[in-house]
Amino acid sequence: MRFSEARRHWCRADFATTCIVRYHQHRCRLAVRVPLTFLEGGFDTRGGLYFANPYLTDWALALGLRGDPSAGKLRLRLISEILAGRRDDGLFGMFDTVLSTGLALAALAVLGCSDAELCESREALAIRLMADREDNHAVPFYSSEMRDASSVAAGLAVFSALLAKNPHLVKCAGQNHAVSYYEDSHDLITTAVSLLALAPGQGVKVSSGADPALSAHPRYRCPTQADYIGRYALPPYLH
C-alpha cells in the first residue's frame, strides 16, 4: 500500500498488534523487545488501528500480558474492566454480541479468571449460538482514510447529513474519515473465537480478584462500530 497523506496514521505503531508481537516473542522464547511500559502507557487509551471491536483489542492485550510475572497489576485492571462491561444477560458488547462475548471470554481465560467467573457467560454464549444469529456478519476489522478537509469545509452540513445516513463516515479528532469495514462474511472468525471461549478452562480455581464495584467503561457501551471507532479506536493514532 503506497503512502499518502490520507493514510499517514497507518504509519503509527498499532497498540493491539504490538501486544500480539510481545506474546509471540515470549511464546517462542525470543528476546521480549516490547517493554511492559508500552502496554502500561497505552492501557487507558487502548484501541486498535485496524480492530473494530474493543474486546479484540482486549484479547490482544491479554495475550501480551501472558507469562509476564511483573504484569499482575495490569492484568487485574484489565480483568476488572472487561467484567465490568458484562451485560445483565451474561453477554458482552452492544454490537456483534456473539463475537464480542467470545473475545471477552477468551481474554478473561488468558488472564486467569476462574471457571466460576466465566460459567454464566459461557452458558449465555452457548444459548445464543444455538438461537438465531445476528442478521449481519460481524466486523472484526476496519481501516480508514482521512478525507481532504478542504473538500468538505464548504459543505460541512452536507457531510453531517451523510454521516447520519452512512455509518462508514466518521468525524474524529477534527478530521473526516471514510471507514472500510472488513466483515467476517463466512463467520469463520466468529465461530473459531466462540469455540475457543467455550473450550474447557485451564483448571484455575481461585477468583481473579476483580473489582466488582467498577462501572463499565464507555468504550463497551458504544452502540455501533462507527461510534466505537470514532470515539476510541482511531483517536490515539491521529495526534
Secondary structure, DSSP 8 states (H G I E B T S, - for coil): ----GGGGGGGS--HHHHHHHHHHHHHTT----S-HHHHHHHSTT---SSB-SHHHHHHHHHHHHTT-GGGHHHHHHHHHHHHHTB-TTS-B-SSSHHHHHHHHHHHHHHHT--HHHHHHHHHHHHHHHHS---SS----EEEEEEE-HHHHHTTHHHHHHHHHH-TTEEEETTEEEEEEEE--TTSHHHHHHHHHHHS------S-----TT----GGGG-SSHHHHIIIIISGGG--
